[in-house]
Amino acid sequence: MDGGLLAIFVLLVATVLLVPLAKWAGLGSILGYLAAGVLIGPYGLSLISDTETIRTVSEFGVVMMLFLIGLEVDPYELWRMRHHVLGMGLTQMVGTAAAVTALLMFAGFSWTGALTGGLALAMSSTAIAMQMVAQRSITKTDTGRATLAILLVQDVSVIPILAVIPVLAALGGATGHVADAAAHGGGHVFTWWTALGLIAAFGAALVGSRRVIRPMMRWIALTKVPEAFTAFALALVVGAALLTESFGVSPALGAFLGGVLLADSEYRHELESNLEPFKGLLLGLFFISVGMSIAFDVVFDQPLLVLALVVALLALKMSVLFVLATFFKMHTAERLLLGALLSQAGEFGFVVLQFATTAGSLDNEQLKLLTVVVALSMAATPLVIFLFDRVWLPRFNAGSVAPPIPDASELNARDKVMVLGYGRFGQIVTRMLRAQGFEMTLIDDDPAQIELVKRFGVKVFYGDGGRLDILRAAGAEHAKMIVIATAGGERILEIARLIRRHYPKVIVAARAVDRSHAHDLMAIGVEVFERETFRAAIRLGEKALVALGRDPANAHAVSEAFEDHDTRLLYDSYIVRNDQAAYIGFVRRSTEMLDQVMRSDRMTAPPATLDKATPPPKADIDKPDDAPSQ
């Protein structure tokens, strides 16, 4: 199929049909994209044959994902990760490359071809691993940090690997033109000049992000042209990627560092919201291209060899990562999850293998075989994660983390509260409720927190609180209240909908990211919520007034008046939340009214003109369809 519009149509239809089906089956969206690629690719219905062009375009999704991850990483946090980067990242590359090299030599490869293949297969897929880390909201856990550290080292290692391949080819007697260039001193090598150039480029980018990029973002924001800001965001990603690519470094690494430099920018959230749709679309396209690249003729010709290599590769990489994580004193569940996330070969494996074939280190048959192994290992990762969630994790919970669930009569006799997420927010809620005699059960996906909580005799489950089977295993049907204290606004909404659908009688309490998120929670039927920064900001404002010379009693009255007014505004504006013009007008009038009251009173006494805010009737919240549409 050569028609551009028709190819796009086929890609979209295959995605719409197969991705929701895979998600519904509990296999994850990535496997759905891979299945769509297999279906429409040259070894399926042959609706699209140009897999290389699609992969080239879609690899920009990986670059964009690393930029967005960089926006979430504080530069000081990156410095604190240096031990993981140097220890786990380098050791993983060396250990995995050695193990896979031995495997390929056993399969009949020459030592130079086996070493080349070992270096290529030692790298994992940034797209798959970080996508799954993001979906599980474990970016800031030990597992998420270790995954990111290892992938960063792998991205950097592409340069020395490409530099050493021609040398290996020449040692093996290869006759490829790249090998000949290396033998005569003309091959690309990673020199000190390259390293110095990279350092200089990073320094220039650091200065530019402060002196040039941020003023430009401020100027573009003042123009109030959304598409201009979107274009500028895309230009930032492309520019960061081109800068490192010009030195022969992975463009994904350049995008990541560009994101880190802008992590403390006041426009970070605007950049994220503008780039997120592009990232999701291009990553989906990347996974489709991987599915299209699986050469099933090789699979059918040598099924046992292909199967053995894929299974052995997954097992070897998981084993190396498990042992390595043990030395870094990671929890058993974290070791298993880290191995599952990074068990596959990566997208840079395609590049390295193709380059090795050009150099003469691998022949075409070996290239086809190893390319299929890379693609199938990537396709198998969602299944490995599925096994982790459905087989290994339940056994782990049953054996070492979760105590036996008491019978229903015992649970109903006491007030049972379940907290999802034991970060700083969840810890405060848990301590308050437990001190009042409530029976607490926690669900968290950070084993380090779990080990800490277990010492205090609290029932705890390791797992994703957004999964129904985990909630059932923890006894959610017997809970009087479930507190959603996890991070991520959309994730909180998804969990709230899940609980409302399956446990309608349970009281749901949740953290709200902001006013809009609070309205979304109200629409679902969540009556107990708190905006996560609102009260802290009120208390800080009160202390600021005192520090500026106001009487403490008057400052407290100001803070109470403001809190009451804003809470009333939150509930009163619910009915017009979907009508942007009406909502803006309502908020503006309400703010002006508050300003007039406070100016006239001058805060000489606690304001009496503002009534205490009361929530609207429950019926108004449970019937969001009454609100005007946009």
DRENMAR-725823 format. One line per field, with one value per residue (C-alpha): residue number from 1; residue in three letters; x negated, y, z. Coordinates in steps of 0.1 Angstrom, whole numbers, plus 5000, padded with zeros to 4 digits. Example, Ala and Ser with C-alpha at 12.3 -4.5 7.8 and 13.67 -1.06 7.14 Angstrom:
BEGIN
nr: (1;2) $
rest: (ala;ser) $
east: (4877;4863) $
north: (4955;4989) $
up: (5078;5071) $
END
This chain:
BEGIN
nr: (1;2;3;4;5;6;7;8;9;10;11;12;13;14;15;16;17;18;19;20;21;22;23;24;25;26;27;28;29;30;31;32;33;34;35;36;37;38;39;40;41;42;43;44;45;46;47;48;49;50;51;52;53;54;55;56;57;58;59;60;61;62;63;64;65;66;67;68;69;70;71;72;73;74;75;76;77;78;79;80;81;82;83;84;85;86;87;88;89;90;91;92;93;94;95;96;97;98;99;100;101;102;103;104;105;106;107;108;109;110;111;112;113;114;115;116;117;118;119;120;121;122;123;124;125;126;127;128;129;130;131;132;133;134;135;136;137;138;139;140;141;142;143;144;145;146;147;148;149;150;151;152;153;154;155;156;157;158;159;160;161;162;163;164;165;166;167;168;169;170;171;172;173;174;175;176;177;178;179;180;181;182;183;184;185;186;187;188;189;190;191;192;193;194;195;196;197;198;199;200;201;202;203;204;205;206;207;208;209;210;211;212;213;214;215;216;217;218;219;220;221;222;223;224;225;226;227;228;229;230;231;232;233;234;235;236;237;238;239;240;241;242;243;244;245;246;247;248;249;250;251;252;253;254;255;256;257;258;259;260;261;262;263;264;265;266;267;268;269;270;271;272;273;274;275;276;277;278;279;280;281;282;283;284;285;286;287;288;289;290;291;292;293;294;295;296;297;298;299;300;301;302;303;304;305;306;307;308;309;310;311;312;313;314;315;316;317;318;319;320;321;322;323;324;325;326;327;328;329;330;331;332;333;334;335;336;337;338;339;340;341;342;343;344;345;346;347;348;349;350;351;352;353;354;355;356;357;358;359;360;361;362;363;364;365;366;367;368;369;370;371;372;373;374;375;376;377;378;379;380;381;382;383;384;385;386;387;388;389;390;391;392;393;394;395;396;397;398;399;400;401;402;403;404;405;406;407;408;409;410;411;412;413;414;415;416;417;418;419;420;421;422;423;424;425;426;427;428;429;430;431;432;433;434;435;436;437;438;439;440;441;442;443;444;445;446;447;448;449;450;451;452;453;454;455;456;457;458;459;460;461;462;463;464;465;466;467;468;469;470;471;472;473;474;475;476;477;478;479;480;481;482;483;484;485;486;487;488;489;490;491;492;493;494;495;496;497;498;499;500;501;502;503;504;505;506;507;508;509;510;511;512;513;514;515;516;517;518;519;520;521;522;523;524;525;526;527;528;529;530;531;532;533;534;535;536;537;538;539;540;541;542;543;544;545;546;547;548;549;550;551;552;553;554;555;556;557;558;559;560;561;562;563;564;565;566;567;568;569;570;571;572;573;574;575;576;577;578;579;580;581;582;583;584;585;586;587;588;589;590;591;592;593;594;595;596;597;598;599;600;601;602;603;604;605;606;607;608;609;610;611;612;613;614;615;616;617;618;619;620;621;622;623;624;625;626;627;628;629;630) $
rest: (met;asp;gly;gly;leu;leu;ala;ile;phe;val;leu;leu;val;ala;thr;val;leu;leu;val;pro;leu;ala;lys;trp;ala;gly;leu;gly;ser;ile;leu;gly;tyr;leu;ala;ala;gly;val;leu;ile;gly;pro;tyr;gly;leu;ser;leu;ile;ser;asp;thr;glu;thr;ile;arg;thr;val;ser;glu;phe;gly;val;val;met;met;leu;phe;leu;ile;gly;leu;glu;val;asp;pro;tyr;glu;leu;trp;arg;met;arg;his;his;val;leu;gly;met;gly;leu;thr;gln;met;val;gly;thr;ala;ala;ala;val;thr;ala;leu;leu;met;phe;ala;gly;phe;ser;trp;thr;gly;ala;leu;thr;gly;gly;leu;ala;leu;ala;met;ser;ser;thr;ala;ile;ala;met;gln;met;val;ala;gln;arg;ser;ile;thr;lys;thr;asp;thr;gly;arg;ala;thr;leu;ala;ile;leu;leu;val;gln;asp;val;ser;val;ile;pro;ile;leu;ala;val;ile;pro;val;leu;ala;ala;leu;gly;gly;ala;thr;gly;his;val;ala;asp;ala;ala;ala;his;gly;gly;gly;his;val;phe;thr;trp;trp;thr;ala;leu;gly;leu;ile;ala;ala;phe;gly;ala;ala;leu;val;gly;ser;arg;arg;val;ile;arg;pro;met;met;arg;trp;ile;ala;leu;thr;lys;val;pro;glu;ala;phe;thr;ala;phe;ala;leu;ala;leu;val;val;gly;ala;ala;leu;leu;thr;glu;ser;phe;gly;val;ser;pro;ala;leu;gly;ala;phe;leu;gly;gly;val;leu;leu;ala;asp;ser;glu;tyr;arg;his;glu;leu;glu;ser;asn;leu;glu;pro;phe;lys;gly;leu;leu;leu;gly;leu;phe;phe;ile;ser;val;gly;met;ser;ile;ala;phe;asp;val;val;phe;asp;gln;pro;leu;leu;val;leu;ala;leu;val;val;ala;leu;leu;ala;leu;lys;met;ser;val;leu;phe;val;leu;ala;thr;phe;phe;lys;met;his;thr;ala;glu;arg;leu;leu;leu;gly;ala;leu;leu;ser;gln;ala;gly;glu;phe;gly;phe;val;val;leu;gln;phe;ala;thr;thr;ala;gly;ser;leu;asp;asn;glu;gln;leu;lys;leu;leu;thr;val;val;val;ala;leu;ser;met;ala;ala;thr;pro;leu;val;ile;phe;leu;phe;asp;arg;val;trp;leu;pro;arg;phe;asn;ala;gly;ser;val;ala;pro;pro;ile;pro;asp;ala;ser;glu;leu;asn;ala;arg;asp;lys;val;met;val;leu;gly;tyr;gly;arg;phe;gly;gln;ile;val;thr;arg;met;leu;arg;ala;gln;gly;phe;glu;met;thr;leu;ile;asp;asp;asp;pro;ala;gln;ile;glu;leu;val;lys;arg;phe;gly;val;lys;val;phe;tyr;gly;asp;gly;gly;arg;leu;asp;ile;leu;arg;ala;ala;gly;ala;glu;his;ala;lys;met;ile;val;ile;ala;thr;ala;gly;gly;glu;arg;ile;leu;glu;ile;ala;arg;leu;ile;arg;arg;his;tyr;pro;lys;val;ile;val;ala;ala;arg;ala;val;asp;arg;ser;his;ala;his;asp;leu;met;ala;ile;gly;val;glu;val;phe;glu;arg;glu;thr;phe;arg;ala;ala;ile;arg;leu;gly;glu;lys;ala;leu;val;ala;leu;gly;arg;asp;pro;ala;asn;ala;his;ala;val;ser;glu;ala;phe;glu;asp;his;asp;thr;arg;leu;leu;tyr;asp;ser;tyr;ile;val;arg;asn;asp;gln;ala;ala;tyr;ile;gly;phe;val;arg;arg;ser;thr;glu;met;leu;asp;gln;val;met;arg;ser;asp;arg;met;thr;ala;pro;pro;ala;thr;leu;asp;lys;ala;thr;pro;pro;pro;lys;ala;asp;ile;asp;lys;pro;asp;asp;ala;pro;ser;gln) $
east: (5000;4984;5012;5003;5038;5049;5019;5028;5064;5053;5030;5057;5084;5060;5052;5088;5098;5069;5055;5088;5093;5058;5064;5097;5081;5056;5026;5019;5020;4984;4993;5023;5001;4977;5007;5019;4985;4984;5019;5013;4976;4959;4962;4999;5024;4997;5017;4985;4950;4928;4919;4886;4901;4928;4901;4879;4908;4921;4887;4893;4919;4891;4872;4902;4909;4874;4878;4910;4893;4865;4890;4900;4864;4849;4811;4802;4822;4802;4770;4782;4787;4751;4743;4772;4759;4723;4730;4761;4759;4723;4724;4757;4742;4710;4727;4756;4733;4710;4739;4756;4722;4718;4753;4747;4714;4733;4758;4729;4718;4682;4667;4667;4703;4714;4698;4714;4748;4742;4736;4767;4790;4777;4796;4832;4862;4865;4899;4914;4897;4904;4939;4947;4930;4952;4983;4976;4968;4935;4912;4900;4896;4864;4875;4883;4850;4830;4848;4840;4803;4798;4814;4794;4762;4774;4782;4747;4731;4744;4714;4686;4704;4707;4670;4658;4679;4656;4626;4643;4652;4616;4604;4628;4616;4646;4646;4673;4665;4669;4645;4620;4622;4616;4586;4571;4578;4608;4635;4655;4641;4652;4624;4616;4626;4661;4663;4651;4676;4704;4694;4692;4726;4742;4727;4740;4775;4774;4767;4791;4820;4817;4808;4826;4852;4871;4874;4886;4912;4924;4927;4946;4969;4977;4988;5015;5011;5014;5001;4970;4962;4968;4945;4918;4921;4916;4887;4871;4873;4859;4832;4820;4820;4801;4775;4764;4770;4745;4719;4730;4748;4784;4809;4831;4803;4801;4839;4837;4810;4829;4859;4838;4825;4861;4874;4877;4892;4925;4937;4929;4966;4975;4947;4960;4996;4986;4963;4982;5006;4977;4958;4986;4994;4958;4950;4981;4968;4934;4948;4968;4936;4920;4949;4946;4909;4912;4900;4923;4906;4875;4898;4914;4880;4863;4890;4871;4840;4859;4880;4849;4830;4859;4866;4829;4824;4853;4841;4805;4813;4838;4812;4784;4807;4820;4785;4774;4803;4796;4762;4779;4802;4834;4865;4873;4904;4884;4858;4884;4901;4868;4859;4893;4892;4858;4858;4863;4838;4842;4848;4812;4805;4819;4794;4764;4772;4777;4744;4727;4739;4726;4693;4692;4693;4727;4741;4776;4790;4776;4791;4825;4824;4812;4836;4865;4852;4851;4887;4901;4884;4900;4934;4930;4924;4961;4966;4937;4952;4986;4969;4954;4988;5009;4985;4953;4969;4999;4975;4952;4982;4995;4961;4945;4963;5000;5013;5043;5075;5098;5133;5161;5176;5143;5140;5175;5171;5145;5141;5117;5100;5079;5052;5039;5005;4982;4963;4961;4998;5009;4987;5003;5038;5029;5013;5043;5069;5049;5044;5082;5085;5094;5080;5057;5048;5023;5016;4984;4960;4928;4914;4891;4922;4938;4910;4911;4948;4948;4926;4955;4980;5000;5015;4999;5001;4975;4992;5011;5040;5058;5062;5094;5078;5054;5083;5103;5074;5069;5106;5119;5155;5153;5138;5158;5136;5110;5085;5069;5035;5017;5000;5013;5046;5059;5048;5068;5099;5095;5092;5122;5143;5132;5141;5174;5183;5174;5179;5207;5213;5177;5169;5142;5118;5092;5065;5074;5047;5065;5100;5107;5096;5119;5148;5140;5140;5174;5188;5178;5195;5165;5177;5145;5116;5089;5069;5034;5017;5047;5046;5008;5009;5036;5015;4984;5003;5014;4978;4967;4992;4979;4943;4953;4966;5003;5019;5020;5057;5065;5042;5060;5094;5082;5071;5104;5124;5104;5107;5145;5149;5128;5145;5179;5166;5154;5189;5209;5188;5194;5226;5209;5177;5183;5191;5158;5172;5197;5171;5145;5172;5184;5149;5141;5173;5167;5131;5141;5167;5141;5117;5144;5154;5118;5110;5140;5134;5096;5095;5099;5121;5129;5152;5188;5201;5189;5209;5193;5191;5214;5213;5242;5268;5255;5280;5264;5230;5243;5260;5233;5254;5275;5245;5245;5225;5198) $
north: (5000;5033;5058;5080;5087;5051;5039;5063;5051;5014;5023;5041;5014;4986;5006;5013;4976;4958;4981;4984;4946;4939;4964;4948;4913;4926;4923;4960;4985;4978;4942;4956;4979;4950;4928;4956;4958;4920;4921;4949;4942;4923;4890;4896;4911;4930;4962;4983;4972;5002;4994;5013;5046;5041;5031;5061;5085;5067;5067;5104;5092;5077;5110;5129;5105;5110;5148;5145;5122;5147;5174;5153;5148;5173;5179;5172;5140;5130;5137;5115;5087;5087;5055;5037;5050;5040;5009;4993;5007;4998;4965;4955;4962;4942;4913;4910;4913;4886;4862;4868;4864;4830;4821;4831;4812;4781;4787;4786;4822;4831;4849;4883;4878;4866;4895;4919;4903;4903;4940;4947;4925;4938;4970;4972;4991;5026;5029;4998;5000;5037;5035;5007;5026;5056;5034;5019;5054;5041;5067;5080;5046;5027;5005;5035;5052;5021;5015;5051;5048;5016;5030;5062;5041;5020;5051;5065;5031;5031;5053;5030;5000;5014;5024;4989;4969;4977;4967;4934;4929;4935;4910;4884;4889;4907;4925;4951;4987;4998;4972;4982;5018;5007;4986;5017;5040;5056;5043;5063;5063;5080;5105;5129;5157;5142;5140;5176;5187;5170;5187;5221;5215;5206;5238;5259;5243;5250;5287;5289;5273;5301;5331;5324;5296;5307;5344;5331;5309;5339;5360;5333;5328;5365;5363;5339;5318;5281;5267;5288;5274;5239;5245;5259;5228;5205;5226;5222;5184;5183;5208;5189;5156;5171;5186;5152;5133;5156;5142;5106;5103;5089;5117;5103;5111;5147;5151;5137;5162;5190;5181;5180;5216;5228;5207;5238;5260;5277;5265;5228;5218;5237;5219;5185;5192;5203;5173;5145;5138;5136;5113;5089;5088;5083;5057;5037;5040;5028;4996;4990;4992;4967;4943;4948;4940;4905;4882;4853;4834;4831;4820;4793;4781;4778;4778;4760;4780;4813;4803;4790;4823;4845;4826;4823;4861;4870;4846;4857;4894;4890;4869;4894;4922;4903;4895;4930;4945;4922;4939;4972;4959;4963;4944;4910;4923;4953;4929;4908;4939;4955;4923;4921;4957;4954;4918;4926;4938;4974;4996;5005;4968;4972;5000;4981;4948;4966;4985;4952;4936;4965;4961;4924;4912;4895;4879;4885;4852;4861;4896;4883;4858;4884;4910;4886;4878;4915;4921;4890;4898;4933;4917;4892;4919;4927;4889;4889;4918;4900;4870;4892;4908;4876;4848;4861;4890;4871;4844;4871;4888;4855;4843;4874;4906;4904;4887;4864;4884;4880;4866;4889;4890;4902;4928;4941;4944;4971;5002;4992;5019;5011;5036;5034;5049;5054;5085;5116;5123;5088;5086;5116;5103;5068;5080;5102;5075;5047;5069;5071;5033;5026;4993;5003;4983;4998;4991;5005;4995;5007;4977;4999;5017;4983;4969;5001;4999;4962;4969;4989;4961;4976;4952;4960;4947;4952;4960;4985;4999;5006;4969;4952;4919;4936;4954;4922;4904;4932;4930;4962;4949;4949;4984;5013;5038;5037;5067;5073;5089;5080;5105;5116;5133;5110;5079;5090;5095;5060;5044;5064;5052;5016;5017;5035;5008;4977;4990;5016;5015;5022;5058;5072;5098;5112;5138;5164;5180;5213;5228;5212;5178;5183;5189;5157;5138;5154;5143;5107;5109;5113;5134;5134;5151;5177;5198;5188;5222;5244;5244;5245;5276;5292;5285;5299;5331;5335;5332;5356;5383;5379;5382;5414;5430;5421;5411;5372;5372;5393;5372;5341;5358;5366;5331;5316;5341;5333;5295;5297;5318;5296;5264;5280;5290;5254;5240;5268;5268;5230;5235;5257;5238;5226;5261;5279;5314;5311;5295;5323;5350;5333;5330;5366;5380;5359;5371;5407;5403;5389;5417;5443;5427;5425;5460;5475;5456;5461;5429;5447;5419;5384;5389;5382;5388;5354;5324;5291;5270;5240;5213;5212;5184;5150;5147;5177;5160;5126;5141;5159;5157;5186;5209;5230;5215;5233) $
up: (5000;4989;4995;5024;5036;5031;5051;5079;5078;5081;5111;5129;5123;5134;5166;5174;5169;5187;5214;5234;5230;5244;5273;5280;5282;5307;5284;5282;5253;5241;5231;5213;5192;5185;5174;5151;5135;5129;5114;5088;5082;5054;5073;5080;5056;5038;5040;5047;5036;5043;5079;5079;5071;5098;5123;5115;5120;5151;5169;5175;5200;5221;5219;5230;5259;5272;5270;5291;5316;5319;5328;5358;5370;5393;5384;5420;5418;5388;5407;5435;5410;5400;5420;5402;5368;5373;5393;5380;5344;5336;5354;5337;5302;5309;5326;5301;5271;5285;5292;5258;5240;5256;5245;5209;5208;5220;5191;5166;5161;5158;5188;5170;5158;5192;5210;5185;5190;5228;5228;5207;5227;5261;5255;5265;5250;5264;5248;5264;5298;5305;5291;5316;5344;5336;5334;5368;5383;5398;5382;5416;5433;5435;5406;5384;5392;5386;5353;5342;5353;5333;5302;5303;5304;5275;5254;5260;5253;5217;5207;5219;5207;5172;5174;5184;5159;5129;5149;5158;5122;5111;5138;5125;5089;5077;5043;5048;5038;5074;5086;5059;5070;5106;5095;5077;5106;5090;5112;5135;5170;5202;5208;5236;5213;5210;5248;5252;5225;5244;5276;5259;5242;5276;5291;5263;5266;5304;5298;5269;5288;5314;5292;5259;5261;5292;5280;5247;5263;5284;5253;5234;5263;5263;5227;5237;5206;5217;5184;5186;5221;5208;5178;5202;5224;5194;5183;5217;5216;5180;5188;5219;5199;5170;5193;5207;5174;5158;5182;5174;5207;5211;5203;5231;5256;5243;5247;5282;5292;5276;5297;5329;5322;5320;5349;5373;5346;5354;5319;5326;5329;5297;5278;5291;5282;5247;5240;5256;5227;5202;5225;5229;5191;5180;5207;5195;5160;5171;5187;5155;5135;5158;5152;5114;5115;5129;5100;5104;5076;5099;5127;5106;5092;5125;5152;5179;5175;5176;5206;5225;5218;5229;5261;5269;5263;5286;5313;5311;5313;5341;5360;5356;5367;5397;5409;5403;5422;5451;5455;5456;5484;5465;5477;5462;5445;5431;5417;5400;5385;5374;5356;5339;5328;5312;5300;5263;5237;5226;5196;5193;5188;5153;5146;5160;5142;5108;5113;5122;5090;5069;5087;5079;5115;5108;5077;5064;5079;5113;5109;5102;5131;5157;5144;5149;5184;5192;5180;5196;5230;5228;5220;5249;5275;5281;5287;5312;5330;5329;5345;5372;5380;5379;5390;5408;5426;5441;5454;5468;5485;5498;5511;5526;5525;5531;5563;5560;5555;5585;5580;5572;5607;5622;5595;5599;5636;5633;5611;5583;5561;5531;5519;5483;5481;5511;5501;5522;5516;5525;5555;5572;5566;5578;5610;5619;5613;5630;5661;5663;5664;5628;5612;5584;5553;5528;5492;5477;5449;5467;5486;5506;5521;5527;5547;5569;5574;5583;5613;5628;5625;5596;5571;5537;5502;5474;5441;5420;5439;5406;5399;5409;5418;5442;5458;5461;5477;5502;5512;5497;5498;5536;5539;5552;5534;5507;5506;5472;5481;5449;5426;5392;5386;5358;5377;5408;5386;5371;5405;5418;5389;5395;5431;5425;5399;5419;5455;5454;5492;5502;5511;5487;5499;5475;5470;5445;5423;5418;5415;5381;5394;5424;5401;5382;5415;5424;5391;5398;5432;5455;5484;5506;5490;5497;5473;5480;5482;5491;5529;5530;5509;5532;5563;5546;5536;5572;5585;5558;5570;5605;5593;5574;5606;5608;5641;5644;5652;5621;5599;5611;5604;5568;5562;5575;5554;5523;5529;5534;5503;5481;5493;5486;5452;5445;5451;5435;5404;5399;5380;5353;5352;5316;5303;5301;5295;5323;5346;5340;5346;5378;5392;5383;5399;5430;5433;5429;5456;5480;5473;5480;5513;5525;5514;5531;5563;5564;5585;5618;5630;5617;5587;5594;5558;5545;5555;5562;5530;5529;5502;5478;5482;5473;5445;5427;5428;5417;5386;5367;5335;5348;5341;5309;5281;5262) $
END
